[in-house]
Amino acid sequence: MKVRAIGLMSGGLDSMLAVKVLMDQGVAMTGITFRTPFFGPGNAQKAARQLGIPLRVEDIGGVHLEMLKNPVYGYGSQMNPCIDCHALMLGTAGQIMDAEKFDFLCTGEVLGQRPMSQRRDALMAVDKLSGYRGYILRPLSAKLLPKTIPEQRGKVDREQLMDIHGRSRKRQMALAAHYGIEDYPSPGGGCILTKVGFAERLRDLLATEADVKLKDVELLKWGRHLRLPGGRRLVVGRVHADNVKLQDLAQEEDLLIKVKDIPGPVGFLRAEASAEEVELAAEVVAAYSDATDDTDTVVVCSGKVDREITVTTRPKEEFRSLLIQ
Ligand code: SF4
Protein backbone atom coordinates (compact mmCIF):
# COMPACT_ATOMS: atom_id res chain seq x y z
CA MET A 1 0.00 0.00 0.00
CA LYS A 2 1.26 3.49 -0.85
CA VAL A 3 2.84 5.39 2.03
CA ARG A 4 0.96 8.66 2.69
CA ALA A 5 2.15 11.59 4.75
CA ILE A 6 1.00 15.07 5.70
CA GLY A 7 3.59 17.82 5.27
CA LEU A 8 3.33 21.07 7.23
CA MET A 9 3.73 23.84 4.70
CA SER A 10 4.76 27.36 5.60
CA GLY A 11 5.45 27.98 1.93
CA GLY A 12 9.13 28.64 2.64
CA LEU A 13 11.92 26.75 0.91
CA ASP A 14 12.58 24.29 3.74
CA SER A 15 9.02 23.01 3.84
CA MET A 16 9.08 22.58 0.06
CA LEU A 17 12.36 20.67 0.20
CA ALA A 18 11.13 18.39 2.98
CA VAL A 19 8.15 17.43 0.82
CA LYS A 20 10.36 16.91 -2.23
CA VAL A 21 12.80 14.65 -0.35
CA LEU A 22 9.91 12.38 0.64
CA MET A 23 8.28 12.49 -2.80
CA ASP A 24 11.63 11.22 -4.14
CA GLN A 25 11.04 8.11 -2.06
CA GLY A 26 7.58 7.67 -3.51
CA VAL A 27 5.67 8.99 -0.49
CA ALA A 28 2.28 10.46 -1.47
CA MET A 29 2.29 13.91 0.12
CA THR A 30 -0.60 16.10 1.19
CA GLY A 31 0.26 19.56 2.44
CA ILE A 32 -1.39 21.26 5.37
CA THR A 33 -1.26 24.92 6.36
CA PHE A 34 -3.06 27.07 8.88
CA ARG A 35 -5.00 30.28 9.16
CA THR A 36 -5.11 32.56 12.23
CA PRO A 37 -5.22 36.37 12.54
CA PHE A 38 -1.39 36.23 12.62
CA PHE A 39 -0.59 34.22 9.52
CA GLY A 40 -2.38 32.84 6.52
CA PRO A 41 -2.10 30.28 3.75
CA GLY A 42 -0.90 32.48 0.84
CA ASN A 43 2.71 31.27 0.55
CA ALA A 44 1.79 27.66 1.21
CA GLN A 45 -0.85 27.71 -1.52
CA LYS A 46 1.72 28.95 -3.99
CA ALA A 47 4.26 26.35 -2.86
CA ALA A 48 1.77 23.47 -3.05
CA ARG A 49 0.87 24.48 -6.62
CA GLN A 50 4.57 24.38 -7.54
CA LEU A 51 5.02 20.99 -5.92
CA GLY A 52 1.83 19.64 -7.47
CA ILE A 53 0.42 18.36 -4.18
CA PRO A 54 -3.01 18.86 -2.58
CA LEU A 55 -3.12 21.35 0.29
CA ARG A 56 -5.52 21.58 3.21
CA VAL A 57 -6.07 24.90 4.93
CA GLU A 58 -7.17 24.57 8.56
CA ASP A 59 -8.54 27.55 10.49
CA ILE A 60 -7.11 27.32 14.02
CA GLY A 61 -7.69 30.98 14.98
CA GLY A 62 -9.79 30.31 18.10
CA VAL A 63 -7.66 27.58 19.63
CA HIS A 64 -4.45 29.43 18.68
CA LEU A 65 -5.65 32.53 20.52
CA GLU A 66 -6.45 30.52 23.65
CA MET A 67 -2.95 28.99 23.50
CA LEU A 68 -1.42 32.43 22.95
CA LYS A 69 -2.89 33.71 26.22
CA ASN A 70 -0.87 31.22 28.24
CA PRO A 71 1.66 29.16 26.27
CA VAL A 72 3.27 26.25 28.10
CA TYR A 73 6.74 27.14 26.78
CA GLY A 74 6.32 30.90 26.88
CA TYR A 75 7.15 33.42 24.20
CA GLY A 76 10.15 34.02 21.96
CA SER A 77 11.70 37.46 21.58
CA GLN A 78 8.26 39.07 21.16
CA MET A 79 4.76 37.55 21.52
CA ASN A 80 5.60 34.49 19.41
CA PRO A 81 4.96 31.26 21.30
CA CYS A 82 6.77 29.20 18.66
CA ILE A 83 7.08 25.90 20.51
CA ASP A 84 3.41 25.83 21.48
CA CYS A 85 2.41 27.12 18.04
CA HIS A 86 4.28 24.33 16.25
CA ALA A 87 2.87 21.77 18.66
CA LEU A 88 -0.65 23.02 18.01
CA MET A 89 -0.16 22.77 14.25
CA LEU A 90 1.30 19.29 14.52
CA GLY A 91 -1.41 18.20 16.95
CA THR A 92 -4.05 19.39 14.50
CA ALA A 93 -2.32 17.64 11.60
CA GLY A 94 -1.96 14.53 13.76
CA GLN A 95 -5.70 14.34 14.36
CA ILE A 96 -6.22 14.41 10.60
CA MET A 97 -3.52 11.75 10.20
CA ASP A 98 -5.38 9.50 12.65
CA ALA A 99 -8.80 10.13 11.15
CA GLU A 100 -7.73 9.68 7.54
CA LYS A 101 -5.12 6.97 8.01
CA PHE A 102 -2.02 8.83 6.89
CA ASP A 103 1.24 7.17 7.96
CA PHE A 104 3.13 10.12 9.45
CA LEU A 105 3.70 13.89 9.56
CA CYS A 106 6.65 15.88 8.27
CA THR A 107 8.02 19.39 8.67
CA GLY A 108 10.79 21.39 7.02
CA GLU A 109 12.47 22.22 10.32
CA VAL A 110 16.25 22.18 10.33
CA LEU A 111 18.11 21.43 13.55
CA GLY A 112 19.83 24.52 14.90
CA GLN A 113 18.54 26.87 12.22
CA ARG A 114 16.53 29.08 14.54
CA PRO A 115 17.99 29.91 17.92
CA MET A 116 14.94 29.04 19.99
CA SER A 117 12.37 26.96 18.17
CA GLN A 118 14.72 24.63 16.28
CA ARG A 119 17.10 23.61 19.03
CA ARG A 120 17.12 19.87 19.70
CA ASP A 121 15.32 20.23 23.03
CA ALA A 122 12.71 22.54 21.45
CA LEU A 123 11.99 20.01 18.69
CA MET A 124 11.57 17.30 21.32
CA ALA A 125 9.28 19.58 23.35
CA VAL A 126 7.14 20.19 20.26
CA ASP A 127 6.87 16.45 19.64
CA LYS A 128 5.78 15.79 23.21
CA LEU A 129 3.31 18.69 23.45
CA SER A 130 1.71 17.83 20.11
CA GLY A 131 0.83 14.34 21.30
CA TYR A 132 2.45 12.79 18.19
CA ARG A 133 5.96 11.97 19.35
CA GLY A 134 7.55 9.46 16.99
CA TYR A 135 5.29 10.34 14.08
CA ILE A 136 6.96 13.66 13.20
CA LEU A 137 9.69 13.28 10.59
CA ARG A 138 12.00 16.16 9.72
CA PRO A 139 13.56 14.96 6.45
CA LEU A 140 16.17 17.74 6.23
CA SER A 141 17.74 16.88 9.61
CA ALA A 142 16.43 13.33 10.14
CA LYS A 143 19.83 11.63 10.30
CA LEU A 144 20.76 13.84 13.26
CA LEU A 145 17.55 13.07 15.16
CA PRO A 146 16.16 9.92 16.81
CA LYS A 147 14.63 7.38 14.43
CA THR A 148 10.94 8.05 13.95
CA ILE A 149 8.21 5.39 13.75
CA PRO A 150 7.88 5.56 9.94
CA GLU A 151 11.65 4.96 9.68
CA GLN A 152 11.46 2.07 12.16
CA ARG A 153 8.59 0.53 10.22
CA GLY A 154 10.39 0.84 6.90
CA LYS A 155 7.90 3.32 5.44
CA VAL A 156 10.77 5.73 4.84
CA ASP A 157 14.41 4.97 4.03
CA ARG A 158 16.50 6.87 6.59
CA GLU A 159 19.56 6.58 4.34
CA GLN A 160 17.92 8.84 1.76
CA LEU A 161 17.09 11.52 4.34
CA MET A 162 19.35 14.48 5.09
CA ASP A 163 21.65 15.66 7.90
CA ILE A 164 21.42 19.44 7.48
CA HIS A 165 22.22 21.44 10.58
CA GLY A 166 22.70 25.08 11.55
CA ARG A 167 22.08 28.49 10.09
CA SER A 168 23.88 28.23 6.77
CA ARG A 169 21.49 27.92 3.83
CA LYS A 170 24.08 26.50 1.42
CA ARG A 171 22.79 22.94 1.36
CA GLN A 172 19.20 24.05 1.02
CA MET A 173 20.16 26.26 -1.92
CA ALA A 174 21.96 23.34 -3.59
CA LEU A 175 18.94 21.10 -3.00
CA ALA A 176 16.62 23.76 -4.41
CA ALA A 177 18.79 23.93 -7.54
CA HIS A 178 18.73 20.12 -7.76
CA TYR A 179 14.92 20.10 -7.68
CA GLY A 180 14.60 23.14 -9.94
CA ILE A 181 12.83 25.15 -7.26
CA GLU A 182 13.42 28.82 -8.03
CA ASP A 183 10.34 30.59 -6.79
CA TYR A 184 10.12 30.77 -2.99
CA PRO A 185 9.93 33.57 -0.40
CA SER A 186 13.18 34.66 1.22
CA PRO A 187 13.39 33.34 4.79
CA GLY A 188 11.40 35.68 7.01
CA GLY A 189 11.73 36.32 10.71
CA GLY A 190 8.37 34.73 11.50
CA CYS A 191 4.75 35.81 11.65
CA ILE A 192 3.36 39.14 12.84
CA LEU A 193 3.68 37.95 16.46
CA THR A 194 7.45 38.43 16.13
CA LYS A 195 7.08 42.10 15.13
CA VAL A 196 7.85 44.59 17.91
CA GLY A 197 5.00 47.07 17.31
CA PHE A 198 2.30 44.44 16.97
CA ALA A 199 3.63 42.49 19.94
CA GLU A 200 3.42 45.61 22.13
CA ARG A 201 -0.21 46.11 21.19
CA LEU A 202 -1.07 42.48 21.80
CA ARG A 203 0.73 42.47 25.16
CA ASP A 204 -1.27 45.53 26.16
CA LEU A 205 -4.53 43.96 24.97
CA LEU A 206 -4.03 40.73 26.89
CA ALA A 207 -2.94 42.59 30.03
CA THR A 208 -5.78 45.09 30.11
CA GLU A 209 -8.86 43.54 28.53
CA ALA A 210 -10.73 40.49 29.77
CA ASP A 211 -12.03 37.69 27.57
CA VAL A 212 -10.14 38.76 24.44
CA LYS A 213 -11.72 37.43 21.24
CA LEU A 214 -10.47 37.05 17.66
CA LYS A 215 -12.27 40.24 16.63
CA ASP A 216 -10.28 42.19 19.25
CA VAL A 217 -7.00 40.79 17.95
CA GLU A 218 -7.95 41.55 14.35
CA LEU A 219 -8.49 45.18 15.33
CA LEU A 220 -4.86 45.45 16.50
CA LYS A 221 -3.62 45.31 12.92
CA TRP A 222 -5.25 48.57 11.91
CA GLY A 223 -4.92 52.25 12.74
CA ARG A 224 -3.47 54.00 15.79
CA HIS A 225 -4.67 52.82 19.19
CA LEU A 226 -5.46 55.08 22.13
CA ARG A 227 -6.59 54.25 25.64
CA LEU A 228 -9.31 56.56 26.97
CA PRO A 229 -9.47 57.36 30.71
CA GLY A 230 -11.43 54.45 32.16
CA GLY A 231 -9.63 51.96 29.95
CA ARG A 232 -11.67 51.84 26.74
CA ARG A 233 -9.73 51.43 23.49
CA LEU A 234 -10.24 53.92 20.66
CA VAL A 235 -8.86 53.06 17.22
CA VAL A 236 -8.32 55.86 14.70
CA GLY A 237 -7.41 55.14 11.07
CA ARG A 238 -4.02 56.35 9.86
CA VAL A 239 -4.54 55.72 6.16
CA HIS A 240 -7.43 54.99 3.83
CA ALA A 241 -6.97 51.19 4.11
CA ASP A 242 -7.34 51.46 7.93
CA ASN A 243 -10.56 53.43 7.56
CA VAL A 244 -12.02 50.86 5.18
CA LYS A 245 -11.02 47.96 7.41
CA LEU A 246 -12.36 49.58 10.58
CA GLN A 247 -15.73 50.01 8.87
CA ASP A 248 -15.60 46.34 7.81
CA LEU A 249 -14.82 45.16 11.31
CA ALA A 250 -17.56 47.19 13.02
CA GLN A 251 -20.41 45.13 14.37
CA GLU A 252 -23.90 46.40 15.03
CA GLU A 253 -23.17 47.43 18.61
CA ASP A 254 -19.87 49.23 17.79
CA LEU A 255 -19.54 52.94 17.14
CA LEU A 256 -17.91 54.50 14.07
CA ILE A 257 -16.96 58.15 14.38
CA LYS A 258 -16.23 60.55 11.55
CA VAL A 259 -16.05 64.30 11.06
CA LYS A 260 -18.91 65.61 8.92
CA ASP A 261 -18.10 67.09 5.47
CA ILE A 262 -14.33 67.35 6.14
CA PRO A 263 -11.71 64.74 5.21
CA GLY A 264 -10.51 62.77 8.20
CA PRO A 265 -10.05 59.34 9.73
CA VAL A 266 -12.59 56.83 10.95
CA GLY A 267 -12.67 56.28 14.71
CA PHE A 268 -13.81 52.96 16.18
CA LEU A 269 -15.17 52.37 19.68
CA ARG A 270 -16.36 49.02 20.94
CA ALA A 271 -19.87 48.60 22.30
CA GLU A 272 -21.43 50.49 25.23
CA ALA A 273 -19.16 53.50 25.49
CA SER A 274 -20.36 56.20 27.91
CA ALA A 275 -21.39 59.68 26.70
CA GLU A 276 -18.11 61.11 28.05
CA GLU A 277 -16.07 58.47 26.21
CA VAL A 278 -17.92 59.14 22.96
CA GLU A 279 -17.35 62.88 23.31
CA LEU A 280 -13.63 62.42 23.96
CA ALA A 281 -13.39 59.99 21.04
CA ALA A 282 -15.11 62.57 18.82
CA GLU A 283 -12.55 65.17 19.93
CA VAL A 284 -9.69 62.82 19.05
CA VAL A 285 -11.14 62.04 15.62
CA ALA A 286 -11.66 65.75 14.95
CA ALA A 287 -8.07 66.44 16.03
CA TYR A 288 -6.75 63.94 13.47
CA SER A 289 -9.00 65.31 10.70
CA ASP A 290 -8.40 68.26 8.36
CA ALA A 291 -10.65 70.48 10.50
CA THR A 292 -8.99 73.71 11.61
CA ASP A 293 -7.89 73.88 15.24
CA ASP A 294 -10.09 75.87 17.66
CA THR A 295 -13.17 75.69 15.41
CA ASP A 296 -16.44 73.93 16.18
CA THR A 297 -16.57 70.66 14.27
CA VAL A 298 -19.56 68.40 13.74
CA VAL A 299 -18.80 64.73 14.28
CA VAL A 300 -21.09 61.90 13.18
CA CYS A 301 -21.29 58.85 15.41
CA SER A 302 -22.82 55.84 13.67
CA GLY A 303 -23.91 52.82 15.65
CA LYS A 304 -27.22 51.38 16.77
CA VAL A 305 -28.45 54.98 16.74
CA ASP A 306 -26.77 57.64 14.61
CA ARG A 307 -26.14 61.02 16.18
CA GLU A 308 -24.14 64.17 15.62
CA ILE A 309 -22.18 66.03 18.25
CA THR A 310 -20.27 69.28 18.02
CA VAL A 311 -16.80 69.51 19.53
CA THR A 312 -14.06 72.10 19.53
CA THR A 313 -11.16 70.86 17.43
CA ARG A 314 -7.94 70.73 19.43
CA PRO A 315 -4.36 70.04 18.26
CA LYS A 316 -3.73 66.30 18.07
CA GLU A 317 -0.62 66.67 20.25
CA GLU A 318 -3.00 67.15 23.19
CA PHE A 319 -4.02 63.48 22.87
CA ARG A 320 -0.54 62.03 22.50
CA SER A 321 -0.50 60.72 26.08
CA LEU A 322 -3.44 58.46 25.22
CA LEU A 323 -1.55 56.59 22.49
CA ILE A 324 -0.89 52.95 23.34
CA GLN A 325 2.30 52.85 21.27
S1 SF4 B 1 6.77 32.56 14.04
FE1 SF4 B 1 4.58 32.71 14.37
S2 SF4 B 1 3.69 31.15 13.01
FE2 SF4 B 1 5.85 30.66 13.22
S3 SF4 B 1 5.89 29.18 14.92
FE3 SF4 B 1 6.31 31.21 15.76
S4 SF4 B 1 4.29 31.92 16.45
FE4 SF4 B 1 3.93 30.22 15.03
Boltz pocket constraint, residues with backbone or C-beta under 6 A from the ligand:
constraints:
  - pocket:
      binder: B
      contacts: [[A, 39], [A, 79], [A, 80], [A, 81], [A, 82], [A, 83], [A, 85], [A, 86], [A, 189], [A, 190], [A, 191], [A, 192], [A, 193], [A, 194]]
      max_distance: 6.0
